[in-house]
Every structure is written in structure tokens, then in C-alpha cells.
Amino acid sequence: MILTHAVADWLLSSGVISESDIDGPADAAEGQIVLTREASEEFENGVRVARLLHLLSDEVEETIDSLKELNTPVAKLYNWNVLLPRLRARGVPAADLVPAAAGVGPASMR
């Protein structure tokens, strides 16, 4: 996963990622960094997104504790279906995120 330095710095300061999650610069001229495979997979399966949502919310959300830490399409689909209502409640238009994040549908047949 490639992030801009600004986004990476924000995620670092919030504790969603750590220095060990950064694999290196993607393009120094563009100000981008690459996350490690493990960190990227945790964003893809929604675990890091849930951590970020928890930090941005004053509420304790027990259902986020039920997220699967696997990287299978079924686990991703489950996690994103748990996260979608929380994203929508914060105004994120996330309708198309689930199939892409879960790796289901035509994009996964590459």
C-alpha cells in the first residue's frame, strides 16, 4: 500500500501505524511511502481501519472486537460488512468498498 507522507505522518501520530510498518519510500519525488505487506493486509481486511475509527470515536464499539484478523476473502467481507455502517455514519460513501476490499468480483480474477 502506498501512502503520501502527510497521511503516513497522521497515521503514525495517531498510532495506527508504526515506523516498523513502513517498508520504504515509493517515490521520493512524489513524497510517497510504502507500507509493509503485513500492514497493508491489515488495512485491506479492515483491522487498521477499525483501529482508526475507534480513535476517532468516543464510543466503545464491541463489534469491532469481533473482526477477523485473517486475510481471506470471507474474513475481509465479514470485516467490511461490520465496518460499513460505521463508515457511512461518518459520511464516508463506502458502498463500493466491500467487494474491492474483500477481493471478490471481477478485480480478484486477475
CORDAHU-V237471 format. One record per residue. N is the residue number from 1. RES is the residue in one letter. PHI is phi in degrees with one decimal (NA if undefined). OMEGA is omega in degrees with one decimal (999 if undefined). NEAR is the number of other ideal C-beta (glycine too) atoms within 8 Angstrom. Layout:
# CORDAHU-V237471
[[N;RES;PHI;OMEGA;NEAR] [N;RES;PHI;OMEGA;NEAR]]
This chain:
# CORDAHU-V237471
[[1;M;NA;-179.7;8] [2;I;-106.6;178.7;7] [3;L;-125.6;170.9;11] [4;T;-74.6;177.8;9] [5;H;-60.8;-179.4;9] [6;A;-62.3;179.2;7] [7;V;-67.3;179.5;8] [8;A;-60.8;179.0;12] [9;D;-62.4;178.3;8] [10;W;-64.8;179.0;8] [11;L;-66.4;175.6;11] [12;L;-64.6;-177.4;11] [13;S;-67.4;179.1;6] [14;S;-87.5;179.4;8] [15;G;86.1;179.3;8] [16;V;-73.6;171.8;9] [17;I;-126.5;176.0;11] [18;S;-123.5;179.4;6] [19;E;-57.2;-179.1;5] [20;S;-70.6;177.0;5] [21;D;-83.6;-178.3;10] [22;I;-94.7;-177.0;11] [23;D;-87.2;179.9;8] [24;G;151.9;179.3;6] [25;P;-76.0;175.8;7] [26;A;-84.4;-179.2;8] [27;D;-155.6;-176.2;7] [28;A;-57.7;-179.3;5] [29;A;-66.3;-179.3;4] [30;E;-92.0;179.7;7] [31;G;69.2;-178.2;8] [32;Q;-116.3;175.6;11] [33;I;-128.1;179.4;13] [34;V;-112.2;174.3;12] [35;L;-84.1;175.4;14] [36;T;-63.4;178.6;10] [37;R;-59.5;-178.8;7] [38;E;-62.0;179.3;7] [39;A;-65.6;178.6;12] [40;S;-61.2;179.6;10] [41;E;-64.5;178.4;9] [42;E;-71.2;171.4;10] [43;F;-74.9;-179.4;12] [44;E;-62.2;-178.8;11] [45;N;-87.4;172.9;15] [46;G;93.1;-176.2;14] [47;V;-62.5;179.4;11] [48;R;-72.3;176.2;11] [49;V;-64.8;177.6;10] [50;A;-62.4;177.8;13] [51;R;-60.8;178.4;10] [52;L;-65.3;178.1;11] [53;L;-60.5;178.4;14] [54;H;-63.2;178.6;9] [55;L;-67.5;-177.3;9] [56;L;-84.2;-175.5;6] [57;S;-114.6;174.6;8] [58;D;-84.5;-177.0;2] [59;E;-83.2;171.7;4] [60;V;-93.7;-175.9;3] [61;E;-110.6;-177.7;10] [62;E;-66.5;-177.1;6] [63;T;-64.8;177.1;6] [64;I;-65.9;176.3;12] [65;D;-67.0;-178.4;6] [66;S;-86.5;-178.1;7] [67;L;-62.9;179.4;13] [68;K;-86.9;-179.8;8] [69;E;-95.1;177.5;7] [70;L;-86.6;-179.5;6] [71;N;-115.6;178.3;7] [72;T;-85.6;177.8;6] [73;P;-56.9;-179.8;9] [74;V;-65.6;179.1;6] [75;A;-65.7;178.6;12] [76;K;-62.3;180.0;15] [77;L;-61.5;177.4;11] [78;Y;-59.1;-177.3;10] [79;N;-59.6;-177.3;14] [80;W;-69.0;174.6;13] [81;N;-68.5;174.0;8] [82;V;-73.0;-175.1;14] [83;L;-79.0;-175.6;14] [84;L;-52.8;179.5;11] [85;P;-60.6;179.0;7] [86;R;-69.9;176.8;12] [87;L;-67.2;179.2;12] [88;R;-61.8;179.8;10] [89;A;-63.1;178.7;6] [90;R;-98.6;175.7;8] [91;G;83.6;179.1;5] [92;V;-88.2;177.9;6] [93;P;-75.7;-168.6;5] [94;A;-111.9;-174.4;9] [95;A;-58.8;-176.2;5] [96;D;-90.7;-177.3;6] [97;L;-72.4;-172.0;10] [98;V;-60.4;-178.9;12] [99;P;-60.9;-179.6;9] [100;A;-67.6;-178.8;9] [101;A;-69.4;-177.8;11] [102;A;-80.9;180.0;10] [103;G;72.8;177.3;9] [104;V;-110.1;-179.9;7] [105;G;95.7;-173.3;6] [106;P;-57.3;-177.7;4] [107;A;-64.9;-178.3;8] [108;S;-83.3;-177.4;8] [109;M;-96.6;-180.0;4] [110;R;-70.9;999;3]]
